[in-house]
Amino acid sequence: MGESTGRDSRHGEIDDILERKPGTREARDEEDRYTVVGAASRGTFADWLTPVEEHFVCHRNDIPDADAETWRVRVTGVDDGESLSMEALREDYPTVAVAHTMECAGNNRGQHDPETGSVQWTWDAVGTAMWSGTPIRAVLEDRGVDVNDDSDRWLTVVGGDVPADDDVYVKSIPLSKALDDCVLAYEMNGKPLPVEHGYPVRLIVPGWYGTNSVKWVEELRVTDTMVTDATFAEEDDGRTYTYWQHGAYRIHPADAEPGIEETVPTVDTWEQLVGDVTHPYTFDENVMSLIGEPDGERPVTPDADGRVEIRGVAWAGDDRVSRVEVSTDDGETWHDADLYGPDYSGAWRLFSYAWEPKTGFDGTVTLLSRATDEEGRTQPSRIAVLDDWAEVPEDVYPWNEGGYAANAYRPNGVEVRVTPRDE
């Protein structure tokens, strides 16, 4: 399997990525641990497909020095068989393409007050790409899994990146989800998978937070539960395999220590928050929207019809977006936007609203958007303060120590200068 050449600093790796991705910028990492770049401009969110050059990147461990010719993917917990080469994945199984709006679970973390640790993302850690590869369903069916009877089992996936410590990157997703729409991707937007996005092969879990889409996949293991200490006990290699599933990417108040769970009653992140899950896992994405144009970087002038077109994107994980509203007066009034463009499960929708400023208006306005999913859940207005965790009021997202899964609309508003049209 691949080995890391090591790095004296993550900044060298970031500089290399920024050179390949001119549409991104380095994100602020308070703990100086992650390789992170995000979209440099709101304009990214005015179009449906995110170019590779503008798509965010986030990983903790070193990128392995991977060679597709020798890379293998082990399949365990099922009928015995040889590990799979990249050639086998490409040639022996069907190839499919899936649309996926990948959002870092820490997107909007920088909007928490007080600040939480780690990467201070604003709105920049999300993008939509077409991912091509081998359906998980085809691989597991070939290895004897009854694809019509998942029996509440899980698929545990091991990343081949080299840990900077002893915590191997391992994630578990329900087998039912894996069999439904997940792929082992080796192409992104029709081109070979870039190394920073998981070359030669990564898991793609449509509609779920990016933490679940394991990069540099080296093992698929069918298990009866989420990964626990017992799952890899036979490895006896001194490394730990549960941190990234149970210790990180959990929603909890300050100073809490989430425990290891074998399963959860629901993978709907919002349902976990309002239900009985003490420290929710970040599985599917909460409903969210962003305005892409106007981007606030330059003044806008109404067109010949006196209108300014407001465009953006909205998504809701496994659920559909049913409504997007736009405010042009900092939330005093709201107007329904039109949803249009591609409509794929697990990917965002485009929205637009034709705003007509008052004739001759010359000034600055705050534009807001808020989305509602098919379950009737609407983005909250703001993120709560630290002490509000126990009883979060309606229309407020809970402050949490990891800064995860935040989807408040007000912090993502954009101030726009409007200049009158010359007559």
N, C-alpha and C positions, 0 to 999 in steps of 0.2 A: 504494500500500500504506500501511498505518498508519504514523504517525509518533509518536514519544514527545514528550510535553510536558516531559520531563526531570524530575529530582527532585533537590532539594538534599540529601535524606537518604532512605534506604530506610525510615526509621521512620515517615514520614508515610504511605507506602504501606501499611506494616504496620498502622498504627492504623486506616486505612480498612477493611482486611480484617477486623481483629478486631471492628470495629463490626458488620460484616455476618455474622460467624461467632462468635457468643457461646460456642460449644462448643470454641473453640481458645484457645491461648496462644502468646505469642511464644517462639520457640526461641533459645537462646544461640548467636550467631555470632561466633566468635573473631576473624574477619577483617573483620567488619562489612561484608559485601558482598552477602549474599543477602536476599531477601524470604522470610521463613520463619515459618510458624505451624504448630503441631501440635496434635493432640488434647489437650484439657485434662484429661481423666479416663480412667482405665482402663475405666470403664463403657461407653465407646464400643465396646469389644471384646467385649461380651456379646451384641451383636445382629449380625445378618448384614449389613444394609444400613446404611452410614454416611451419616447426613444431611449434606447439603452444609455445614451450619453447623458440623460437627465434623470435616470432612475436611481433612487437612493441605495446605499450599501451600508450594512451593519453586520459586524461579526466581532466576537471576542477573541477567539483563538487564532493562531497563525494559519495562513493559507498554506495548505500542503503543496509540495512540489509534485504535482500529479501528472501522470502520463496515461493518456487514454488507452494506449496499447497494452498496458499492463494492469490497469485498474480493474478490480473485481468487486462485485456486490454479492455478499453471502446472503442466503435465504435460509433462516433457521426456524425451529418450532413447527415445522411442517415436514412433508416427506423429504427424505434425504435426497440430495442432488448436488451436482457441482455448482460452485459459485458462478456467477454470470459475468462474462466479459462485456465490454461496451459493444463489441461486434455482435454478440448474442442478443443484447437488448435491442439493437437496431434491426437486426436481420431476422430474428426468430419470433418476434412479437409484432403486433400492429403498432403503428405510430399514430398518435392523436395529438391534437392541439387544444389547449384549454385557455380561456381567458381568466386572468386572476388579478384582482386588485390587492396587491401586497402592501400591507400597512404594518410598520413596526409597532409592537405593543406599547412602546414608549413614545409614539408620536404624540405631540402636544405636552410632553412632560415638562418642558420649560415654562409652561403656563401655570404651574402649581406655585402657591404662595403659602408657606415658605417653600423654597426650592427643595426638590429631592435631589439625591445624588445621581451620578451617571450622566448620560448624554442629554443635553438640554435642547431636545428637538422642539421646534415650533410646529409648523404644518408641513414640513419638508420631507418627512419619512413615509411617503406613500407613492405608489405608482401602479399603472396597469400595463401588463405585457401579455403577449401570447407566448405560451410555453408549450413546446412540442417534445414528446417523448413517449415512453412505454406506459400503458395503463397498469397500475398496481394490480388491478383485477386480473389481467391476463397472466401476469407472473405468478400470482398466488394460485389461480385456478390450475395452472400448469404444474404446480407443486402439490396438488391434491387438496387444496382448501375448497370446501363446499361454499361457493360464492353466494348461495341462496340461504345460508344459515350461518350468520356471523356469531350468534349466541353470546352477544355482549362481550366478545373478545376485543383485544386491542392489537394494534400494530406498533411495535416499538422499533424506532429507527435510530441507527448509530451513525454519527458523522465522523468522517475520516480526518478532520482537521486536527492539528496537533495542539493539545492543551498547553496553555502557559502555566497551568498548575496541574492538579490531578483530576480535575472534573471533566470527564469525557462528555461531549455534547450528545445527549440522548433525549429523544422526545417520543411520547406515546400518543397516538390518536385512535379513536374507536375504529375497529375493523370495518364497521358499516360505512364510515366516511371514506376510508381508504379504498374500499371496493366501489364506492359510488362514482367519484370523479377525480381521484388523486393520480398523479403521474410521476414517473421518474424522468425528469426533463433533462435533455441534452441540447436543446436549442431555445433561444430567447429572441422573440421577434424575427424568427426565420433564419437566425444566424447561430453559429456555434456558441454555446454557453460561455460567457466570459469567466475567467478564473475567479474574480471577486464575487461572482454570482453562483459559484459552486461547481465549476468545471472539474471533472468531466460530467458529473451527474448529480442532480439534487432532487429532493422531494418537493412537489408542489401540492399544496392543500388549498384549493380554491375557496376564497371567502374567509379564510382564517388568518389570524395575525401571523406575521412573518416568522416568528419564533418557531412555529410548527413546521415550516418548510425547510427541513434539514439540508444543509449544503454538504457536498462531498460525501455522498452516501456510501457507506461501506457494508452495512448490514441491515436487513429487514428481518425482524423476529416477531412471529405471531405469539402473543402472550395472553394469559387469562385475565391479567390486570394491567393497569399502568405500571411502568417500570418501578420496581421496589429494590431494596437492598438484596433481595433473594434472586432477582432476575439474572444478574451476572455474577453470582457468588462463585461459580465454578471458574471464572476467569482468574481469580486470585492473583491479580497483577498490581495490587496496591493502589489502584485508581478507583474513583467513585463514579457512579453512573446515574445518580438520582437528582443532582443539584439543579440542572437546567429544567427539569420537569416540575420539581416540588419546591425548591428553595428560591428560584428566580421566577419572574413572570407570574407572580401571584399578587392579587389585590388585597392589601391588608393595612391596618393602621400602623403608626410608628411603633417600633420595638417589638412587634409581634414576630413569632417564629413559626411559619407554617409547617405542618407535619406532612408526612408521607401518607397519601391516600391510595387505596387500590382502585377506586372508581369514583365517579361523580354522578349525581342524579340527572344532570343535563350539561351539555357542552355549550349551551347558549350563555354567553358571558353575562349578558344583562339579567337573565333569569337567575343565574347564580348570585348576582349582587342583591337582588330583591328577595331571594329565596333563603334556603337553609344552609347554603354552603358558607362555611365560616370564612375561608380565605379563597375566593374564587380564582379559578384558572383562566388564563387568557386564551380561549379557543377561537370561536368565531367573532368577527368584528362587530362592534357596536355601530349603530347608524350614525352617519357622519356626512358632512358636505363642506366644500371649499369653493370660493369664488376665484376664478382664474383671470378673468378680464372683466373690468379694468383691474390692473395689478397694483395700482397705487404708486407706481414708479414714475409716472408722467401724467400730466393733465389730460383730461378728455374733453372733447367738444361734441355736442349733439350733432347728428347728421342732418341732412336736408329736411327730414321729416320731424326734426326736433327730438330725436331719440338717442339714447345711449344703450347699447346692448350689453347686458350683464350675462356672462357665461361662466359655467363651472361644472363641477362633478359632485355626485352623491352616491354613497354606497351603504350597504347594510349587511355585510357578511353573507350568511346563508339565506338571508331574507331579501325580499324585493323592496326597493324604494317605491313608496306609493305616492309621495308628495314632497315637493320642495317649495319653500316660501322664501321670498326675498324682501328685505327691508332697505329702504333708501334714506331712512331718517333715524338711524341708530336704534331701531326696534320699536318705535312708536306705532307704526302701522306695518302690515305685512301683505304681500301680494303673491298669488300663486304663479310659479314659474312653469314653463313647458318642459317636459321630459322628452328627450329625443335621442336618436342615434342607436348604436348597438345595444342589445338587451340580452346579456349573458348572465346566467347564474354565477355568483361569486365575483362579479365585476361591476364597476361603477357605471352610472348613467350620466349622460350629459344633461344639463339644464340651461335654459335661457329665459331672460325676462327683458322686455323692451321698456326701459324707463324713460319717461318724458319729464325732464326737469322743467321748472317754470321758465317761461320765456325770459331770456336775459339773465338767468341765474349765474352768478359768479361767486364761487365759494367752495368750501370743503364739506364733504358729507361722509358719513360712515355707512358703508354697505355691509349688510349681514345676510347670511343664508342659514336656513335650518331645514333639515330633512326629517321625514317621518317614514318608518318602515311599515310593512304589511301587517304587522302586529299592533299598529297604532302607537308605537313608541317614537317620541320626538326628541331630538337633541335637547339636552338641558342648556340653560343660558350661561352658566358659569361653573367653575370648580369651587367646591367648598373650602373653607379654611381648615386648618389642622384639627381644631377641637370639635368639628362638626361630624366626625366619622360615625358616632353612635346613632345619631338621628339625622340623617341627611334629608333636608326638606325637598319637596317636589321642585323640579326644574333646576336642580343643582347636582353636579357630579361629585362623588366623594373624593376628597383629598386622600391619597394613599402613598405609602412610603416609597414604593417603586415608581410612582408616576405612570401607572399603566392604564391603558384602554380609555383614556379621557376623550370625550367627544363634545365638549361644550362649544356652543356656536359663538358666543360673544368674544372670547379671546382671539378668534380667527377672523374677526371683522377686518375690513380694509378701508383706510381713509383715502378718499379720492378728491383731487382738485378738479372742479368743473369750470371751464371757461366758456363764455357765451360765443355763439357762432356769429361771425362777421356777416352782416347783411349787405 
